[in-house]
Amino acid sequence: ETTLMPGKGMVRVTGNLRQVMKESVEIALSYVRSRNEALGIPQAVLEQHNIHVHFPAGAVPKDGPSAGITIATALISLLTGRRARARVAMTGELTLRGEVLPVGGLREKVVAAKAHGHKTVVVPADNRKDIEEIPEKVRRGLTFIYAEEYGDLIDQLLVARPDAKAVPKVKKKLSKGQAEAGR
């Protein structure tokens, strides 16, 4: 879960997380911040709002880098107002440069995605060979997207924003001269 509130650009991460998962949040946020203009996120939004990222599920500890692209998608959705596409599951480690790196436990993740009604599963391109090891009855009805670069995925993961009002309003910082002139 992610939420945005007025603030000074701080980030809070909560949930029962281990160090690798916290690092995944930091990497995803750095990726988004470094590409804010290309993503349509005004710099002022990042500077004038705090972001809270929460991983629900109580006492179940979360560890591992597999959620990197999912976290980046949640952050971009939050900051642009673009909804995530329905029934899309995803897994993949994200690098600061946007590469999608392979993950472990893919069979279990695909089985869970299917059990939860997902129709599309995004996996790292380097995990393509692992898909072939998943039983056909599990793969049947699923569409797989093989990811190498996260930037190439964004439009497949997020619905186009219907209007520009979805991006949080930003208080325009006035220069001293503008403030004195009543602008």
C-alpha positions in Angstrom: 0.0 0.0 0.0 1.1 3.5 -0.7 -0.2 6.9 0.3 0.8 10.5 -0.2 0.3 13.4 2.2 1.5 17.0 2.5 5.0 17.1 3.9 8.6 17.7 3.1 9.6 14.7 0.9 10.1 12.2 3.6 9.4 8.5 3.1 8.1 6.1 5.7 8.1 2.3 5.3 6.2 0.0 7.6 5.4 -3.6 7.9 7.3 -6.7 9.1 10.2 -6.2 6.7 13.7 -7.4 6.7 16.6 -5.4 5.4 16.5 -6.6 1.8 12.9 -5.6 1.4 13.6 -2.1 2.9 16.4 -1.8 0.3 14.0 -2.7 -2.5 11.8 0.2 -1.4 14.8 2.6 -1.5 15.9 1.3 -4.9 12.3 1.7 -6.4 12.0 5.2 -4.9 15.4 6.2 -6.3 14.4 4.8 -9.7 11.2 6.9 -9.7 12.8 10.0 -8.4 15.6 9.9 -10.9 13.1 9.7 -13.8 10.3 11.9 -12.3 10.1 14.2 -15.4 9.9 11.4 -17.9 7.2 9.8 -15.7 5.2 13.0 -15.5 5.8 13.6 -11.8 6.6 17.2 -11.0 9.7 17.6 -8.8 7.7 19.7 -6.5 5.3 16.8 -5.7 8.3 14.8 -4.4 9.5 17.8 -2.4 6.2 18.9 -0.9 4.7 15.5 0.0 5.6 12.6 2.2 5.2 9.0 1.0 4.2 6.1 3.2 4.7 2.6 1.9 3.2 -0.2 4.0 3.4 -3.9 3.6 0.3 -5.4 5.3 -0.1 -9.0 6.6 0.8 -8.5 10.2 3.4 -10.9 11.6 4.5 -12.5 8.3 8.0 -11.3 7.7 8.8 -10.1 4.1 12.2 -10.5 2.7 13.8 -10.6 -0.7 14.2 -8.3 -3.7 11.4 -9.9 -5.8 9.0 -7.0 -5.1 11.2 -4.3 -6.7 9.1 -3.8 -9.9 5.9 -4.1 -7.9 7.0 -1.4 -5.5 8.0 0.9 -8.3 4.7 0.4 -10.0 2.8 1.3 -6.8 4.9 4.4 -6.4 4.4 5.5 -10.0 0.7 4.8 -9.7 0.5 6.9 -6.5 2.5 9.8 -7.9 0.9 10.0 -11.3 -2.7 9.0 -10.5 -2.5 6.1 -13.0 -4.3 3.0 -11.8 -2.5 -0.3 -11.9 -4.1 -2.7 -14.5 -6.4 -5.3 -13.0 -5.4 -8.9 -12.8 -1.7 -8.4 -13.4 0.8 -10.1 -11.1 4.5 -9.2 -11.2 7.8 -10.2 -9.8 11.3 -9.0 -10.4 14.2 -7.3 -8.7 14.8 -3.7 -9.9 18.1 -2.0 -10.3 18.8 1.7 -10.0 19.2 1.7 -13.8 15.8 0.0 -14.3 17.0 -3.5 -15.2 14.7 -6.3 -14.1 16.8 -9.1 -12.6 15.7 -12.7 -12.1 14.1 -14.0 -8.9 13.7 -17.4 -7.2 10.6 -19.3 -6.3 8.9 -18.5 -9.6 6.8 -21.7 -9.7 5.2 -20.8 -6.3 4.6 -17.2 -7.4 2.9 -18.2 -10.6 0.7 -20.8 -8.8 -0.3 -18.1 -6.3 -1.0 -15.6 -9.1 -3.3 -18.1 -10.9 -5.1 -19.0 -7.6 -5.8 -15.3 -7.0 -7.4 -14.9 -10.5 -4.6 -13.0 -12.2 -4.5 -13.3 -16.0 -1.1 -11.7 -16.8 2.1 -12.4 -15.0 5.2 -10.2 -15.5 8.5 -12.1 -14.9 12.1 -11.2 -15.5 13.3 -12.2 -19.0 16.1 -14.3 -17.4 13.4 -16.4 -15.7 11.9 -17.5 -19.0 13.4 -21.0 -18.7 11.7 -21.4 -15.3 8.3 -20.9 -16.8 8.7 -24.0 -18.9 9.1 -26.1 -15.7 5.7 -25.0 -14.4 2.9 -27.5 -15.3 0.8 -26.7 -18.3 -2.4 -26.8 -16.3 -1.0 -23.9 -14.2 0.2 -21.9 -17.2 -3.0 -22.4 -19.2 -5.0 -19.1 -19.4 -2.0 -17.0 -18.3 -0.2 -14.5 -20.4 3.5 -13.9 -19.5 5.3 -10.7 -20.1 9.1 -11.1 -20.0 10.8 -8.0 -18.7 14.3 -6.8 -19.2 13.9 -3.0 -18.7 11.3 -1.7 -16.2 10.7 1.5 -18.3 9.4 -0.6 -21.2 6.7 -2.1 -18.9 5.1 1.0 -17.4 2.4 1.4 -20.0 1.6 -2.3 -19.8 1.2 -2.1 -16.0 -0.6 1.2 -15.5 -3.8 2.6 -17.1 -3.5 5.9 -18.9 -4.5 8.8 -16.6 -7.9 10.2 -17.7 -7.1 13.7 -16.6 -4.2 15.7 -15.4 -6.0 16.5 -12.1 -4.9 13.2 -10.6 -1.4 14.4 -9.9 -1.3 16.1 -6.4 -1.5 19.9 -6.5 1.7 21.6 -5.7 2.1 24.8 -3.9 4.1 27.1 -6.1 7.0 28.6 -4.3 7.1 32.3 -4.8 10.2 34.4 -5.0 10.5 37.2 -2.5 9.6 39.7 -5.2 6.5 37.8 -6.3 5.3 37.5 -2.7 5.7 41.2 -2.1 3.8 42.0 -5.3 0.9 39.8 -4.0 1.3 37.1 -6.6 
